[in-house]
Amino acid sequence: MKRILVLLLALLPLAATAQSVYGELYEGETALAMRQHVSYLASEDLGGRGAGTQGELLAAEYMRSKLEEMGLELLSSADDTSFGLLSASGDTLRSSNVLAVIPGYDSSLRDHYIVVGARLDNLGTVQVSVDGQVQNRVFAGANGNASGLAMLLELAQRLQTNKVLLKRSVIIAAFGASTIQNAGSWYFLNRSFKDADKIDAMVNLDMLGTGSNGFYAYTASNSDLNQVINNLANTLQPVHPSIVAKEPCASDHRSFYSKEIPSVMFTTGMYPEYNTVNDLPSTLEYDEMERELEYIYNYTLALANGSKPSFMPETANSKKHSEDPKVVPWSDCDTKPSFLNNYDPNVFLNKWVYVYLRYPQECVDNGIQGKVLVDFIIDEKGRMRDVKVLKGVDPLLDAEAVRVIEASPDWKPGRVRGQRVKCEMSLYVVFKLEKRKNR
């Protein structure tokens, strides 16, 4: 009995050490390095990182130089990864991606890829009130998305140092012009990277600077990606993300999702100072960022070395693209169809669909609500065609969603290589009942 007691007492310090190892890990060089990255990427010298601006270009050069210093192989030159995009005003903006690869060691998997990406740009300007007057002011927001870029660099360093552990190759990607319909990630998948069909999964880093607000993973309900999170939950990690069903924000994972590539976005979400003049490097929590970095590193290792995840979106069984070979998916259009001169489909929803939508009284009386997924085609003349429900809620709600979309005014058609095309789109029409306030 005495021997057993002595053995237990001898093991207690070891157990305490194991539990505290992560608590002592985050006072060192990684947090300092991320602070330095953010200090530059969010500095006033860049004058904001709006898509196509000089600030975004300088941020791209910074990312490129840091990846080269780490010994990563750049996939292509700055000229090869640059692209132009047409703005709503008709001007052509120039942007670019920064891409590097860490080769895997496994002979059968090294030609397959895990992409880890973060967006280069932010909104560039905000409107502020000064002495009662509204002014446009250029800014460089730390969490739009300097936090993700800083974490991307330090994750690249860690993966490069431990590349002997990687079966698959890992592509490190800083995507340009993400705030304009995810243009950089679209260009990467559809134009510049020839092996997009060999990308097995994508990890997106966006707004990771405020961990005290929570740490979240959005997988679009992909069960394989969720399983990796569940598996890591059974291991010693400094932090564990909460899986969220609602998309925290639009970002580059959407481009990969459109290509049916399983994608996860890690984020700490929106917060009151996001993209405002108060969004400074001092807003960020670097110790929390380092904890998140450790987790994302382990998650990336699991993807690089595990089975290929299947693409299983929420609507996988219901969505069917048009069988007409002349119909082009929305994601594949060089110039997206536009409604009221705006390429964002949310403008169509907010300025047409929800303005003229009539909630069926029978559904109101019975408390029926939900999201109707509607598919339709914008033809070469911008006319609405072939409106159909892919995932319905109730016959009355489904019919109303179809009715209001079929009544849409003409759009400007999408284009591929300058030619007008038929474009297929799918949108959710949300029917939501407001809760009555108690009097």
C-alpha positions as a Markdown table, in Angstrom:
| # | Residue | x | y | z |
|---|---|---|---|---|
| 1 | Met | 0.0 | 0.0 | 0.0 |
| 2 | Lys | 2.8 | 2.4 | 0.8 |
| 3 | Arg | 4.5 | 1.7 | -2.5 |
| 4 | Ile | 1.2 | 2.5 | -4.4 |
| 5 | Leu | 0.9 | 5.8 | -2.4 |
| 6 | Val | 4.5 | 6.8 | -3.2 |
| 7 | Leu | 4.0 | 6.0 | -6.9 |
| 8 | Leu | 0.8 | 8.2 | -7.0 |
| 9 | Leu | 2.5 | 11.1 | -5.3 |
| 10 | Ala | 5.4 | 10.8 | -7.8 |
| 11 | Leu | 3.0 | 11.0 | -10.7 |
| 12 | Leu | 1.1 | 14.1 | -9.5 |
| 13 | Pro | 3.7 | 16.6 | -10.7 |
| 14 | Leu | 3.8 | 15.0 | -14.1 |
| 15 | Ala | 0.0 | 15.2 | -14.5 |
| 16 | Ala | 0.1 | 18.9 | -13.4 |
| 17 | Thr | 2.8 | 19.5 | -16.0 |
| 18 | Ala | 0.8 | 17.9 | -18.8 |
| 19 | Gln | -2.2 | 20.0 | -18.0 |
| 20 | Ser | -0.3 | 23.3 | -17.8 |
| 21 | Val | 2.0 | 22.8 | -20.9 |
| 22 | Tyr | -0.3 | 24.9 | -23.1 |
| 23 | Gly | -0.8 | 27.5 | -20.5 |
| 24 | Glu | 2.9 | 28.2 | -20.6 |
| 25 | Leu | 3.4 | 28.0 | -24.3 |
| 26 | Tyr | 2.1 | 31.3 | -25.5 |
| 27 | Glu | 4.4 | 33.9 | -24.0 |
| 28 | Gly | 7.1 | 33.5 | -26.7 |
| 29 | Glu | 8.2 | 34.2 | -30.2 |
| 30 | Thr | 5.1 | 33.2 | -32.2 |
| 31 | Ala | 2.8 | 35.8 | -30.5 |
| 32 | Leu | 5.4 | 38.4 | -31.0 |
| 33 | Ala | 5.9 | 37.5 | -34.7 |
| 34 | Met | 2.1 | 37.7 | -35.3 |
| 35 | Arg | 2.0 | 41.1 | -33.6 |
| 36 | Gln | 4.8 | 42.3 | -35.9 |
| 37 | His | 2.9 | 41.0 | -39.0 |
| 38 | Val | -0.3 | 42.8 | -38.0 |
| 39 | Ser | 1.6 | 46.0 | -37.2 |
| 40 | Tyr | 2.7 | 46.2 | -40.8 |
| 41 | Leu | -0.4 | 44.8 | -42.5 |
| 42 | Ala | -2.7 | 47.1 | -40.5 |
| 43 | Ser | -0.4 | 50.2 | -40.6 |
| 44 | Glu | -1.4 | 53.6 | -41.9 |
| 45 | Asp | 1.5 | 53.3 | -44.4 |
| 46 | Leu | -0.5 | 50.9 | -46.5 |
| 47 | Gly | -3.4 | 53.3 | -46.6 |
| 48 | Gly | -6.0 | 50.5 | -46.4 |
| 49 | Arg | -6.0 | 47.2 | -48.3 |
| 50 | Gly | -9.0 | 47.7 | -50.5 |
| 51 | Ala | -9.1 | 45.4 | -53.5 |
| 52 | Gly | -6.8 | 46.6 | -56.3 |
| 53 | Thr | -5.2 | 49.4 | -54.2 |
| 54 | Gln | -1.5 | 50.0 | -53.5 |
| 55 | Gly | -2.0 | 48.9 | -50.0 |
| 56 | Glu | -3.2 | 45.5 | -51.1 |
| 57 | Leu | -0.2 | 45.2 | -53.5 |
| 58 | Leu | 2.2 | 46.1 | -50.6 |
| 59 | Ala | 0.5 | 43.5 | -48.4 |
| 60 | Ala | 1.0 | 40.9 | -51.2 |
| 61 | Glu | 4.7 | 41.8 | -51.5 |
| 62 | Tyr | 5.1 | 41.4 | -47.8 |
| 63 | Met | 3.5 | 38.0 | -47.7 |
| 64 | Arg | 5.6 | 36.9 | -50.7 |
| 65 | Ser | 8.8 | 38.0 | -49.1 |
| 66 | Lys | 8.1 | 36.4 | -45.8 |
| 67 | Leu | 7.2 | 33.0 | -47.4 |
| 68 | Glu | 10.4 | 33.1 | -49.4 |
| 69 | Glu | 12.4 | 33.9 | -46.2 |
| 70 | Met | 10.8 | 30.7 | -44.7 |
| 71 | Gly | 12.1 | 28.7 | -47.6 |
| 72 | Leu | 8.8 | 27.9 | -49.2 |
| 73 | Glu | 8.6 | 27.4 | -52.9 |
| 74 | Leu | 6.4 | 30.0 | -54.6 |
| 75 | Leu | 4.1 | 28.5 | -57.1 |
| 76 | Ser | 4.5 | 31.3 | -59.6 |
| 77 | Ser | 5.8 | 34.8 | -60.0 |
| 78 | Ala | 3.8 | 37.9 | -59.0 |
| 79 | Asp | 3.1 | 38.5 | -62.7 |
| 80 | Asp | 1.6 | 35.0 | -63.2 |
| 81 | Thr | -0.7 | 35.4 | -60.3 |
| 82 | Ser | -2.0 | 38.9 | -61.1 |
| 83 | Phe | -5.5 | 39.4 | -62.5 |
| 84 | Gly | -7.8 | 42.2 | -63.5 |
| 85 | Leu | -11.5 | 42.6 | -62.6 |
| 86 | Leu | -14.1 | 44.9 | -63.8 |
| 87 | Ser | -15.7 | 47.1 | -61.1 |
| 88 | Ala | -19.3 | 48.2 | -61.2 |
| 89 | Ser | -18.2 | 51.6 | -62.3 |
| 90 | Gly | -16.5 | 50.1 | -65.4 |
| 91 | Asp | -12.9 | 50.6 | -64.1 |
| 92 | Thr | -10.4 | 47.7 | -64.2 |
| 93 | Leu | -8.8 | 46.9 | -60.9 |
| 94 | Arg | -5.6 | 44.9 | -60.7 |
| 95 | Ser | -5.0 | 42.4 | -57.9 |
| 96 | Ser | -3.0 | 39.3 | -57.3 |
| 97 | Asn | -2.7 | 36.1 | -55.3 |
| 98 | Val | 0.3 | 35.0 | -53.3 |
| 99 | Leu | 0.8 | 31.2 | -53.5 |
| 100 | Ala | 3.4 | 28.9 | -52.1 |
| 101 | Val | 3.6 | 25.1 | -51.7 |
| 102 | Ile | 5.0 | 22.8 | -49.0 |
| 103 | Pro | 5.5 | 19.4 | -50.7 |
| 104 | Gly | 4.2 | 16.2 | -49.1 |
| 105 | Tyr | 6.4 | 13.1 | -48.7 |
| 106 | Asp | 4.0 | 10.3 | -49.6 |
| 107 | Ser | 4.4 | 9.1 | -53.1 |
| 108 | Ser | 0.7 | 8.4 | -53.6 |
| 109 | Leu | -0.6 | 11.6 | -52.0 |
| 110 | Arg | 2.0 | 14.3 | -52.6 |
| 111 | Asp | 0.2 | 15.3 | -55.8 |
| 112 | His | -2.9 | 16.0 | -53.8 |
| 113 | Tyr | -3.4 | 19.3 | -51.9 |
| 114 | Ile | -4.7 | 20.9 | -48.8 |
| 115 | Val | -5.1 | 24.7 | -49.4 |
| 116 | Val | -4.8 | 27.0 | -46.4 |
| 117 | Gly | -5.9 | 30.5 | -47.3 |
| 118 | Ala | -6.6 | 34.0 | -46.0 |
| 119 | Arg | -7.8 | 37.1 | -47.8 |
| 120 | Leu | -5.5 | 40.0 | -48.5 |
| 121 | Asp | -7.9 | 42.8 | -48.8 |
| 122 | Asn | -10.3 | 44.7 | -46.5 |
| 123 | Leu | -13.0 | 47.2 | -47.4 |
| 124 | Gly | -10.5 | 50.0 | -47.7 |
| 125 | Thr | -12.7 | 53.0 | -46.6 |
| 126 | Val | -15.5 | 53.7 | -44.1 |
| 127 | Gln | -17.9 | 56.5 | -43.6 |
| 128 | Val | -17.5 | 58.3 | -40.3 |
| 129 | Ser | -19.2 | 61.2 | -38.8 |
| 130 | Val | -17.0 | 64.2 | -37.9 |
| 131 | Asp | -18.6 | 67.2 | -36.4 |
| 132 | Gly | -21.9 | 66.1 | -37.8 |
| 133 | Gln | -20.5 | 65.7 | -41.3 |
| 134 | Val | -20.2 | 62.3 | -43.1 |
| 135 | Gln | -16.7 | 61.7 | -44.5 |
| 136 | Asn | -15.0 | 58.8 | -46.3 |
| 137 | Arg | -11.9 | 57.8 | -44.4 |
| 138 | Val | -9.2 | 55.3 | -45.5 |
| 139 | Phe | -8.2 | 52.8 | -42.9 |
| 140 | Ala | -6.3 | 49.6 | -42.4 |
| 141 | Gly | -8.3 | 47.3 | -40.2 |
| 142 | Ala | -6.4 | 44.8 | -38.1 |
| 143 | Asn | -9.1 | 42.1 | -38.3 |
| 144 | Gly | -10.0 | 42.7 | -41.9 |
| 145 | Asn | -8.0 | 40.4 | -42.3 |
| 146 | Ala | -4.5 | 41.1 | -40.9 |
| 147 | Ser | -5.1 | 38.6 | -38.1 |
| 148 | Gly | -5.8 | 35.8 | -40.6 |
| 149 | Leu | -2.7 | 36.8 | -42.7 |
| 150 | Ala | -0.5 | 36.8 | -39.6 |
| 151 | Met | -1.7 | 33.4 | -38.6 |
| 152 | Leu | -1.3 | 32.1 | -42.2 |
| 153 | Leu | 2.4 | 33.1 | -42.1 |
| 154 | Glu | 3.1 | 31.5 | -38.8 |
| 155 | Leu | 1.2 | 28.4 | -39.8 |
| 156 | Ala | 3.3 | 28.2 | -42.9 |
| 157 | Gln | 6.4 | 28.5 | -40.8 |
| 158 | Arg | 5.3 | 25.6 | -38.6 |
| 159 | Leu | 4.3 | 23.4 | -41.5 |
| 160 | Gln | 7.5 | 24.1 | -43.3 |
| 161 | Thr | 9.5 | 23.2 | -40.2 |
| 162 | Asn | 7.6 | 19.9 | -39.8 |
| 163 | Lys | 7.1 | 19.1 | -43.5 |
| 164 | Val | 8.4 | 15.6 | -43.0 |
| 165 | Leu | 5.0 | 14.9 | -41.3 |
| 166 | Leu | 2.9 | 15.9 | -44.3 |
| 167 | Lys | 1.7 | 13.2 | -46.6 |
| 168 | Arg | -0.2 | 15.6 | -48.9 |
| 169 | Ser | 1.2 | 18.8 | -50.1 |
| 170 | Val | 0.0 | 22.0 | -48.6 |
| 171 | Ile | -0.7 | 25.2 | -50.6 |
| 172 | Ile | -0.4 | 28.5 | -48.6 |
| 173 | Ala | -2.6 | 31.1 | -50.3 |
| 174 | Ala | -3.2 | 34.8 | -49.7 |
| 175 | Phe | -6.1 | 35.7 | -52.0 |
| 176 | Gly | -6.5 | 39.1 | -53.5 |
| 177 | Ala | -9.8 | 41.0 | -54.0 |
| 178 | Ser | -11.8 | 38.6 | -51.8 |
| 179 | Thr | -14.3 | 41.3 | -50.9 |
| 180 | Ile | -15.2 | 41.5 | -54.6 |
| 181 | Gln | -17.0 | 38.2 | -55.1 |
| 182 | Asn | -14.0 | 36.3 | -53.9 |
| 183 | Ala | -12.2 | 37.1 | -57.1 |
| 184 | Gly | -8.8 | 35.9 | -56.1 |
| 185 | Ser | -9.8 | 32.4 | -55.0 |
| 186 | Trp | -12.1 | 32.1 | -58.0 |
| 187 | Tyr | -9.2 | 33.0 | -60.3 |
| 188 | Phe | -6.9 | 30.5 | -58.6 |
| 189 | Leu | -9.4 | 27.7 | -59.0 |
| 190 | Asn | -10.7 | 28.5 | -62.5 |
| 191 | Arg | -7.7 | 30.0 | -64.3 |
| 192 | Ser | -4.3 | 29.8 | -62.7 |
| 193 | Phe | -4.0 | 26.5 | -60.9 |
| 194 | Lys | -4.3 | 23.5 | -63.3 |
| 195 | Asp | -4.7 | 20.8 | -60.6 |
| 196 | Ala | -7.8 | 22.1 | -58.9 |
| 197 | Asp | -9.4 | 18.7 | -59.2 |
| 198 | Lys | -6.6 | 17.4 | -56.9 |
| 199 | Ile | -7.4 | 19.7 | -54.0 |
| 200 | Asp | -8.8 | 17.5 | -51.3 |
| 201 | Ala | -9.8 | 20.2 | -48.8 |
| 202 | Met | -9.5 | 23.9 | -48.0 |
| 203 | Val | -8.9 | 25.7 | -44.7 |
| 204 | Asn | -9.9 | 29.4 | -44.6 |
| 205 | Leu | -8.6 | 31.8 | -42.0 |
| 206 | Asp | -10.7 | 34.9 | -41.6 |
| 207 | Met | -11.0 | 37.3 | -38.6 |
| 208 | Leu | -9.1 | 35.4 | -36.0 |
| 209 | Gly | -8.1 | 38.2 | -33.7 |
| 210 | Thr | -10.7 | 38.2 | -30.9 |
| 211 | Gly | -10.7 | 34.7 | -29.3 |
| 212 | Ser | -12.3 | 35.9 | -26.1 |
| 213 | Asn | -15.5 | 36.2 | -28.2 |
| 214 | Gly | -15.3 | 32.6 | -29.1 |
| 215 | Phe | -13.5 | 30.4 | -31.6 |
| 216 | Tyr | -15.7 | 28.9 | -34.4 |
| 217 | Ala | -15.5 | 26.4 | -37.3 |
| 218 | Tyr | -18.0 | 26.7 | -40.2 |
| 219 | Thr | -18.0 | 23.6 | -42.3 |
| 220 | Ala | -21.3 | 23.9 | -44.2 |
| 221 | Ser | -22.5 | 20.9 | -42.2 |
| 222 | Asn | -19.8 | 18.6 | -43.8 |
| 223 | Ser | -19.8 | 15.5 | -41.7 |
| 224 | Asp | -16.3 | 14.5 | -42.6 |
| 225 | Leu | -14.8 | 17.8 | -41.6 |
| 226 | Asn | -16.9 | 17.8 | -38.4 |
| 227 | Gln | -15.5 | 14.4 | -37.6 |
| 228 | Val | -11.9 | 15.7 | -37.7 |
| 229 | Ile | -13.0 | 18.4 | -35.2 |
| 230 | Asn | -14.7 | 15.7 | -33.0 |
| 231 | Asn | -11.5 | 13.5 | -33.2 |
| 232 | Leu | -9.3 | 16.4 | -32.0 |
| 233 | Ala | -11.7 | 17.1 | -29.2 |
| 234 | Asn | -10.5 | 13.8 | -27.7 |
| 235 | Thr | -6.9 | 15.0 | -27.7 |
| 236 | Leu | -5.0 | 17.6 | -25.7 |
| 237 | Gln | -5.5 | 20.9 | -27.4 |
| 238 | Pro | -5.1 | 24.5 | -26.2 |
| 239 | Val | -8.5 | 25.5 | -27.5 |
| 240 | His | -11.5 | 23.8 | -29.2 |
| 241 | Pro | -13.7 | 25.5 | -31.8 |
| 242 | Ser | -17.5 | 25.5 | -31.7 |
| 243 | Ile | -19.1 | 24.2 | -34.9 |
| 244 | Val | -21.6 | 26.7 | -36.2 |
| 245 | Ala | -24.4 | 26.0 | -38.6 |
| 246 | Lys | -24.8 | 29.7 | -39.6 |
| 247 | Glu | -22.0 | 31.1 | -41.9 |
| 248 | Pro | -20.3 | 33.8 | -39.9 |
| 249 | Cys | -19.4 | 35.8 | -43.0 |
| 250 | Ala | -18.8 | 35.4 | -46.7 |
| 251 | Ser | -15.2 | 34.5 | -47.6 |
| 252 | Asp | -13.0 | 32.5 | -49.9 |
| 253 | His | -14.3 | 29.1 | -48.7 |
| 254 | Arg | -17.3 | 29.8 | -50.9 |
| 255 | Ser | -15.2 | 29.5 | -54.1 |
| 256 | Phe | -14.0 | 26.1 | -53.0 |
| 257 | Tyr | -17.5 | 25.1 | -52.0 |
| 258 | Ser | -18.7 | 26.0 | -55.5 |
| 259 | Lys | -16.1 | 23.5 | -56.8 |
| 260 | Glu | -17.4 | 20.9 | -54.4 |
| 261 | Ile | -14.2 | 20.9 | -52.4 |
| 262 | Pro | -14.8 | 20.3 | -48.7 |
| 263 | Ser | -14.0 | 23.6 | -46.9 |
| 264 | Val | -13.8 | 24.8 | -43.3 |
| 265 | Met | -13.6 | 28.4 | -42.1 |
| 266 | Phe | -12.0 | 29.2 | -38.8 |
| 267 | Thr | -12.9 | 32.5 | -37.3 |
| 268 | Thr | -13.6 | 34.4 | -34.1 |
| 269 | Gly | -16.4 | 36.2 | -35.9 |
| 270 | Met | -17.6 | 39.7 | -36.3 |
| 271 | Tyr | -17.2 | 42.2 | -33.4 |
| 272 | Pro | -18.3 | 45.8 | -32.9 |
| 273 | Glu | -15.0 | 47.3 | -34.0 |
| 274 | Tyr | -14.7 | 45.3 | -37.2 |
| 275 | Asn | -13.9 | 47.5 | -40.2 |
| 276 | Thr | -14.2 | 50.8 | -38.4 |
| 277 | Val | -11.6 | 53.4 | -37.5 |
| 278 | Asn | -11.3 | 51.8 | -34.0 |
| 279 | Asp | -10.1 | 48.6 | -35.5 |
| 280 | Leu | -6.4 | 48.8 | -34.6 |
| 281 | Pro | -3.7 | 46.2 | -34.0 |
| 282 | Ser | -4.2 | 46.8 | -30.2 |
| 283 | Thr | -7.7 | 45.3 | -30.6 |
| 284 | Leu | -6.3 | 41.8 | -31.2 |
| 285 | Glu | -5.6 | 39.2 | -28.6 |
| 286 | Tyr | -2.3 | 37.6 | -29.6 |
| 287 | Asp | -2.2 | 35.0 | -26.9 |
| 288 | Glu | -5.6 | 33.7 | -28.0 |
| 289 | Met | -4.4 | 33.8 | -31.7 |
| 290 | Glu | -1.5 | 31.5 | -30.7 |
| 291 | Arg | -3.8 | 29.0 | -29.1 |
| 292 | Glu | -5.9 | 29.0 | -32.2 |
| 293 | Leu | -2.8 | 28.6 | -34.4 |
| 294 | Glu | -1.8 | 25.5 | -32.5 |
| 295 | Tyr | -5.3 | 24.0 | -33.0 |
| 296 | Ile | -5.4 | 24.9 | -36.8 |
| 297 | Tyr | -1.9 | 23.4 | -37.3 |
| 298 | Asn | -3.1 | 20.1 | -35.8 |
| 299 | Tyr | -6.3 | 20.2 | -37.9 |
| 300 | Thr | -4.3 | 20.8 | -41.0 |
| 301 | Leu | -2.0 | 17.9 | -40.2 |
| 302 | Ala | -5.1 | 15.7 | -39.7 |
| 303 | Leu | -6.4 | 16.7 | -43.2 |
| 304 | Ala | -3.0 | 16.3 | -44.8 |
| 305 | Asn | -2.5 | 12.8 | -43.4 |
| 306 | Gly | -6.1 | 11.4 | -43.2 |
| 307 | Ser | -8.6 | 10.0 | -45.7 |
| 308 | Lys | -9.9 | 12.4 | -48.3 |
| 309 | Pro | -13.1 | 14.0 | -47.0 |
| 310 | Ser | -16.2 | 13.7 | -49.1 |
| 311 | Phe | -18.1 | 16.7 | -50.3 |
| 312 | Met | -21.4 | 16.5 | -48.5 |
| 313 | Pro | -23.1 | 19.9 | -48.5 |
| 314 | Glu | -26.5 | 20.4 | -46.9 |
| 315 | Thr | -28.2 | 20.4 | -50.3 |
| 316 | Ala | -26.1 | 17.8 | -52.0 |
| 317 | Asn | -29.0 | 15.4 | -52.6 |
| 318 | Ser | -31.3 | 18.1 | -53.9 |
| 319 | Lys | -29.1 | 20.3 | -56.1 |
| 320 | Lys | -28.9 | 19.4 | -59.8 |
| 321 | His | -27.3 | 21.6 | -62.4 |
| 322 | Ser | -28.9 | 22.2 | -65.7 |
| 323 | Glu | -28.3 | 19.5 | -68.3 |
| 324 | Asp | -27.9 | 22.1 | -71.0 |
| 325 | Pro | -24.2 | 22.2 | -71.8 |
| 326 | Lys | -24.6 | 25.8 | -72.8 |
| 327 | Val | -25.6 | 26.8 | -69.3 |
| 328 | Val | -22.7 | 28.1 | -67.2 |
| 329 | Pro | -22.7 | 27.9 | -63.4 |
| 330 | Trp | -22.6 | 31.3 | -61.6 |
| 331 | Ser | -19.2 | 30.5 | -60.1 |
| 332 | Asp | -17.7 | 29.9 | -63.6 |
| 333 | Cys | -18.7 | 33.2 | -65.2 |
| 334 | Asp | -15.8 | 35.7 | -65.7 |
| 335 | Thr | -18.3 | 38.5 | -65.3 |
| 336 | Lys | -21.2 | 37.6 | -63.0 |
| 337 | Pro | -24.8 | 38.5 | -63.9 |
| 338 | Ser | -25.7 | 41.8 | -62.3 |
| 339 | Phe | -29.0 | 43.2 | -60.9 |
| 340 | Leu | -29.4 | 47.0 | -60.8 |
| 341 | Asn | -25.7 | 47.2 | -61.8 |
| 342 | Asn | -24.6 | 45.2 | -58.8 |
| 343 | Tyr | -22.9 | 41.7 | -59.0 |
| 344 | Asp | -23.8 | 40.8 | -55.4 |
| 345 | Pro | -26.9 | 38.4 | -55.4 |
| 346 | Asn | -27.9 | 39.8 | -52.1 |
| 347 | Val | -28.8 | 43.0 | -53.8 |
| 348 | Phe | -31.4 | 41.1 | -55.9 |
| 349 | Leu | -32.8 | 39.6 | -52.7 |
| 350 | Asn | -32.9 | 42.8 | -50.7 |
| 351 | Lys | -34.1 | 45.2 | -53.5 |
| 352 | Trp | -36.5 | 42.9 | -55.3 |
| 353 | Val | -37.3 | 39.6 | -53.7 |
| 354 | Tyr | -37.9 | 40.8 | -50.1 |
| 355 | Val | -39.6 | 44.0 | -51.3 |
| 356 | Tyr | -42.3 | 42.2 | -53.3 |
| 357 | Leu | -42.5 | 38.9 | -51.4 |
| 358 | Arg | -45.9 | 38.2 | -49.9 |
| 359 | Tyr | -46.0 | 35.8 | -46.9 |
| 360 | Pro | -48.9 | 33.4 | -47.4 |
| 361 | Gln | -51.4 | 34.0 | -44.6 |
| 362 | Glu | -52.1 | 30.3 | -44.1 |
| 363 | Cys | -48.3 | 29.8 | -43.3 |
| 364 | Val | -48.4 | 32.8 | -41.0 |
| 365 | Asp | -51.4 | 31.3 | -39.1 |
| 366 | Asn | -49.7 | 27.9 | -38.8 |
| 367 | Gly | -46.3 | 29.3 | -37.9 |
| 368 | Ile | -44.6 | 27.8 | -41.0 |
| 369 | Gln | -41.2 | 29.3 | -41.9 |
| 370 | Gly | -37.9 | 28.3 | -43.4 |
| 371 | Lys | -35.4 | 28.7 | -46.3 |
| 372 | Val | -36.5 | 27.8 | -49.9 |
| 373 | Leu | -33.6 | 27.0 | -52.2 |
| 374 | Val | -34.5 | 28.2 | -55.7 |
| 375 | Asp | -32.5 | 27.6 | -58.9 |
| 376 | Phe | -32.9 | 29.7 | -62.0 |
| 377 | Ile | -31.2 | 30.7 | -65.2 |
| 378 | Ile | -30.3 | 34.2 | -66.4 |
| 379 | Asp | -30.2 | 33.9 | -70.2 |
| 380 | Glu | -28.0 | 35.8 | -72.7 |
| 381 | Lys | -30.4 | 38.6 | -72.8 |
| 382 | Gly | -30.7 | 38.9 | -69.0 |
| 383 | Arg | -34.1 | 37.3 | -68.8 |
| 384 | Met | -35.2 | 35.1 | -66.0 |
| 385 | Arg | -35.7 | 31.4 | -67.1 |
| 386 | Asp | -36.4 | 27.9 | -65.6 |
| 387 | Val | -37.2 | 28.9 | -62.0 |
| 388 | Lys | -37.5 | 25.8 | -59.9 |
| 389 | Val | -37.3 | 24.8 | -56.2 |
| 390 | Leu | -34.4 | 22.6 | -55.3 |
| 391 | Lys | -35.2 | 22.4 | -51.6 |
| 392 | Gly | -38.6 | 23.3 | -50.4 |
| 393 | Val | -40.3 | 24.1 | -47.1 |
| 394 | Asp | -44.0 | 24.2 | -47.8 |
| 395 | Pro | -45.9 | 24.3 | -51.1 |
| 396 | Leu | -47.3 | 27.8 | -50.4 |
| 397 | Leu | -43.9 | 29.2 | -49.5 |
| 398 | Asp | -42.2 | 27.4 | -52.4 |
| 399 | Ala | -44.7 | 28.8 | -54.9 |
| 400 | Glu | -44.3 | 32.3 | -53.5 |
| 401 | Ala | -40.5 | 32.2 | -53.8 |
| 402 | Val | -40.9 | 31.0 | -57.4 |
| 403 | Arg | -43.5 | 33.7 | -58.2 |
| 404 | Val | -41.4 | 36.6 | -57.0 |
| 405 | Ile | -38.2 | 35.5 | -58.7 |
| 406 | Glu | -40.0 | 34.7 | -62.0 |
| 407 | Ala | -41.3 | 38.3 | -62.0 |
| 408 | Ser | -37.8 | 39.8 | -61.8 |
| 409 | Pro | -36.8 | 42.6 | -64.1 |
| 410 | Asp | -34.1 | 41.8 | -66.6 |
| 411 | Trp | -30.5 | 41.4 | -65.4 |
| 412 | Lys | -27.3 | 42.2 | -67.2 |
| 413 | Pro | -26.2 | 38.7 | -68.4 |
| 414 | Gly | -23.1 | 36.9 | -67.3 |
| 415 | Arg | -20.1 | 36.7 | -69.6 |
| 416 | Val | -17.3 | 34.2 | -70.2 |
| 417 | Arg | -14.3 | 35.4 | -72.2 |
| 418 | Gly | -16.4 | 38.5 | -73.2 |
| 419 | Gln | -19.3 | 36.5 | -74.6 |
| 420 | Arg | -22.8 | 36.6 | -73.1 |
| 421 | Val | -23.8 | 33.2 | -71.6 |
| 422 | Lys | -26.7 | 31.5 | -69.9 |
| 423 | Cys | -25.9 | 31.5 | -66.2 |
| 424 | Glu | -27.4 | 29.2 | -63.6 |
| 425 | Met | -27.8 | 30.5 | -60.1 |
| 426 | Ser | -29.2 | 29.2 | -56.8 |
| 427 | Leu | -30.4 | 31.4 | -53.9 |
| 428 | Tyr | -32.1 | 30.8 | -50.6 |
| 429 | Val | -35.3 | 32.8 | -50.1 |
| 430 | Val | -35.8 | 33.1 | -46.3 |
| 431 | Phe | -39.3 | 33.2 | -44.8 |
| 432 | Lys | -39.1 | 34.2 | -41.2 |
| 433 | Leu | -41.9 | 35.1 | -38.8 |
| 434 | Glu | -41.3 | 37.9 | -36.3 |
| 435 | Lys | -41.9 | 37.1 | -32.7 |
| 436 | Arg | -44.7 | 39.2 | -31.2 |
| 437 | Lys | -43.7 | 41.4 | -28.3 |
| 438 | Asn | -45.5 | 41.0 | -25.1 |
| 439 | Arg | -47.5 | 44.0 | -24.2 |
